[in-house]
Amino acid sequence: MSLVHKRSSDWENKNMDKDRLAGSAKQIKGKIKEVSGKILGDAKLESEGKAEQVAGKTQNAVGGLKDTLKGE
């Protein structure tokens, strides 16, 4: 195996599915909204944050499944 091929395959192994990355970002954004809603006493913002976290967890799980099916 050449050095170029080895580096290429290393990158592919570390490359996560885009759904996993987007899902993690949604979870973080949702947590920020939830905490902001609690601090500000805004129940709507808090519940939006919780819903966004659930959506992020779901998207992350879909990405994990895709990674598993790809054999990563």
Rosetta constraint file for C-alpha pairs under 8 A:
AtomPair CA 1 CA 5 HARMONIC 6.41 0.50
AtomPair CA 1 CA 6 HARMONIC 6.62 0.50
AtomPair CA 2 CA 6 HARMONIC 6.26 0.50
AtomPair CA 3 CA 7 HARMONIC 6.24 0.50
AtomPair CA 4 CA 8 HARMONIC 6.22 0.50
AtomPair CA 5 CA 9 HARMONIC 6.22 0.50
AtomPair CA 6 CA 10 HARMONIC 6.17 0.50
AtomPair CA 7 CA 11 HARMONIC 6.29 0.50
AtomPair CA 8 CA 12 HARMONIC 6.41 0.50
AtomPair CA 9 CA 13 HARMONIC 6.26 0.50
AtomPair CA 10 CA 14 HARMONIC 6.48 0.50
AtomPair CA 11 CA 15 HARMONIC 6.12 0.50
AtomPair CA 13 CA 72 HARMONIC 6.08 0.50
AtomPair CA 16 CA 20 HARMONIC 6.65 0.50
AtomPair CA 16 CA 21 HARMONIC 7.17 0.50
AtomPair CA 16 CA 63 HARMONIC 7.93 0.50
AtomPair CA 16 CA 67 HARMONIC 7.08 0.50
AtomPair CA 17 CA 21 HARMONIC 6.82 0.50
AtomPair CA 17 CA 63 HARMONIC 5.44 0.50
AtomPair CA 17 CA 64 HARMONIC 7.34 0.50
AtomPair CA 17 CA 66 HARMONIC 7.07 0.50
AtomPair CA 17 CA 67 HARMONIC 6.31 0.50
AtomPair CA 18 CA 22 HARMONIC 6.10 0.50
AtomPair CA 18 CA 63 HARMONIC 6.94 0.50
AtomPair CA 19 CA 23 HARMONIC 5.79 0.50
AtomPair CA 19 CA 59 HARMONIC 5.73 0.50
AtomPair CA 19 CA 60 HARMONIC 5.83 0.50
AtomPair CA 19 CA 62 HARMONIC 6.82 0.50
AtomPair CA 19 CA 63 HARMONIC 4.63 0.50
AtomPair CA 20 CA 24 HARMONIC 6.13 0.50
AtomPair CA 20 CA 59 HARMONIC 6.45 0.50
AtomPair CA 20 CA 60 HARMONIC 4.13 0.50
AtomPair CA 20 CA 61 HARMONIC 7.10 0.50
AtomPair CA 20 CA 62 HARMONIC 7.37 0.50
AtomPair CA 20 CA 63 HARMONIC 4.60 0.50
AtomPair CA 20 CA 64 HARMONIC 6.44 0.50
AtomPair CA 21 CA 25 HARMONIC 6.29 0.50
AtomPair CA 21 CA 60 HARMONIC 7.14 0.50
AtomPair CA 22 CA 26 HARMONIC 6.21 0.50
AtomPair CA 22 CA 56 HARMONIC 7.34 0.50
AtomPair CA 22 CA 59 HARMONIC 7.36 0.50
AtomPair CA 22 CA 60 HARMONIC 7.34 0.50
AtomPair CA 23 CA 27 HARMONIC 6.24 0.50
AtomPair CA 23 CA 55 HARMONIC 7.32 0.50
AtomPair CA 23 CA 56 HARMONIC 3.97 0.50
AtomPair CA 23 CA 57 HARMONIC 6.01 0.50
AtomPair CA 23 CA 58 HARMONIC 7.23 0.50
AtomPair CA 23 CA 59 HARMONIC 4.81 0.50
AtomPair CA 23 CA 60 HARMONIC 4.49 0.50
AtomPair CA 24 CA 28 HARMONIC 6.36 0.50
AtomPair CA 24 CA 56 HARMONIC 5.99 0.50
AtomPair CA 24 CA 57 HARMONIC 7.18 0.50
AtomPair CA 24 CA 60 HARMONIC 6.33 0.50
AtomPair CA 25 CA 29 HARMONIC 6.15 0.50
AtomPair CA 25 CA 56 HARMONIC 7.25 0.50
AtomPair CA 26 CA 30 HARMONIC 5.89 0.50
AtomPair CA 26 CA 52 HARMONIC 6.18 0.50
AtomPair CA 26 CA 53 HARMONIC 6.20 0.50
AtomPair CA 26 CA 55 HARMONIC 7.26 0.50
AtomPair CA 26 CA 56 HARMONIC 4.74 0.50
AtomPair CA 27 CA 31 HARMONIC 6.14 0.50
AtomPair CA 27 CA 52 HARMONIC 6.45 0.50
AtomPair CA 27 CA 53 HARMONIC 4.23 0.50
AtomPair CA 27 CA 54 HARMONIC 7.33 0.50
AtomPair CA 27 CA 55 HARMONIC 7.62 0.50
AtomPair CA 27 CA 56 HARMONIC 4.83 0.50
AtomPair CA 27 CA 57 HARMONIC 6.59 0.50
AtomPair CA 28 CA 32 HARMONIC 6.30 0.50
AtomPair CA 28 CA 53 HARMONIC 7.32 0.50
AtomPair CA 29 CA 33 HARMONIC 6.31 0.50
AtomPair CA 29 CA 49 HARMONIC 7.35 0.50
AtomPair CA 29 CA 52 HARMONIC 7.50 0.50
AtomPair CA 29 CA 53 HARMONIC 7.64 0.50
AtomPair CA 30 CA 34 HARMONIC 6.08 0.50
AtomPair CA 30 CA 48 HARMONIC 7.25 0.50
AtomPair CA 30 CA 49 HARMONIC 3.94 0.50
AtomPair CA 30 CA 50 HARMONIC 6.02 0.50
AtomPair CA 30 CA 51 HARMONIC 7.30 0.50
AtomPair CA 30 CA 52 HARMONIC 4.81 0.50
AtomPair CA 30 CA 53 HARMONIC 4.84 0.50
AtomPair CA 31 CA 35 HARMONIC 6.14 0.50
AtomPair CA 31 CA 49 HARMONIC 5.82 0.50
AtomPair CA 31 CA 50 HARMONIC 6.96 0.50
AtomPair CA 31 CA 53 HARMONIC 6.55 0.50
AtomPair CA 32 CA 36 HARMONIC 6.00 0.50
AtomPair CA 32 CA 49 HARMONIC 7.10 0.50
AtomPair CA 33 CA 37 HARMONIC 5.97 0.50
AtomPair CA 33 CA 45 HARMONIC 6.10 0.50
AtomPair CA 33 CA 46 HARMONIC 6.02 0.50
AtomPair CA 33 CA 48 HARMONIC 7.12 0.50
AtomPair CA 33 CA 49 HARMONIC 4.59 0.50
AtomPair CA 33 CA 50 HARMONIC 7.95 0.50
AtomPair CA 34 CA 38 HARMONIC 6.30 0.50
AtomPair CA 34 CA 45 HARMONIC 6.43 0.50
AtomPair CA 34 CA 46 HARMONIC 4.00 0.50
AtomPair CA 34 CA 47 HARMONIC 6.68 0.50
AtomPair CA 34 CA 48 HARMONIC 7.14 0.50
AtomPair CA 34 CA 49 HARMONIC 4.36 0.50
AtomPair CA 34 CA 50 HARMONIC 6.02 0.50
AtomPair CA 35 CA 39 HARMONIC 6.18 0.50
AtomPair CA 35 CA 46 HARMONIC 6.80 0.50
AtomPair CA 36 CA 40 HARMONIC 6.00 0.50
AtomPair CA 36 CA 42 HARMONIC 7.95 0.50
AtomPair CA 36 CA 45 HARMONIC 7.45 0.50
AtomPair CA 36 CA 46 HARMONIC 7.05 0.50
AtomPair CA 37 CA 41 HARMONIC 5.61 0.50
AtomPair CA 37 CA 42 HARMONIC 4.57 0.50
AtomPair CA 37 CA 43 HARMONIC 6.06 0.50
AtomPair CA 37 CA 44 HARMONIC 7.31 0.50
AtomPair CA 37 CA 45 HARMONIC 4.87 0.50
AtomPair CA 37 CA 46 HARMONIC 4.26 0.50
AtomPair CA 37 CA 47 HARMONIC 8.00 0.50
AtomPair CA 37 CA 49 HARMONIC 8.00 0.50
AtomPair CA 38 CA 42 HARMONIC 6.39 0.50
AtomPair CA 38 CA 43 HARMONIC 7.15 0.50
AtomPair CA 38 CA 46 HARMONIC 6.11 0.50
AtomPair CA 42 CA 46 HARMONIC 6.29 0.50
AtomPair CA 43 CA 47 HARMONIC 6.12 0.50
AtomPair CA 44 CA 48 HARMONIC 6.13 0.50
AtomPair CA 45 CA 49 HARMONIC 6.18 0.50
AtomPair CA 46 CA 50 HARMONIC 6.41 0.50
AtomPair CA 47 CA 51 HARMONIC 6.17 0.50
AtomPair CA 48 CA 52 HARMONIC 6.08 0.50
AtomPair CA 49 CA 53 HARMONIC 6.22 0.50
AtomPair CA 50 CA 54 HARMONIC 6.46 0.50
AtomPair CA 51 CA 55 HARMONIC 6.29 0.50
AtomPair CA 52 CA 56 HARMONIC 6.08 0.50
AtomPair CA 53 CA 57 HARMONIC 6.15 0.50
AtomPair CA 54 CA 58 HARMONIC 6.19 0.50
AtomPair CA 55 CA 59 HARMONIC 6.16 0.50
AtomPair CA 56 CA 60 HARMONIC 5.98 0.50
AtomPair CA 57 CA 61 HARMONIC 6.13 0.50
AtomPair CA 58 CA 62 HARMONIC 6.30 0.50
AtomPair CA 59 CA 63 HARMONIC 6.27 0.50
AtomPair CA 60 CA 64 HARMONIC 6.18 0.50
AtomPair CA 61 CA 65 HARMONIC 6.18 0.50
AtomPair CA 62 CA 66 HARMONIC 6.27 0.50
AtomPair CA 63 CA 67 HARMONIC 6.20 0.50
AtomPair CA 64 CA 68 HARMONIC 6.17 0.50
AtomPair CA 65 CA 69 HARMONIC 6.17 0.50
AtomPair CA 66 CA 70 HARMONIC 6.18 0.50
AtomPair CA 67 CA 71 HARMONIC 6.23 0.50
AtomPair CA 67 CA 72 HARMONIC 5.30 0.50
AtomPair CA 68 CA 72 HARMONIC 5.71 0.50
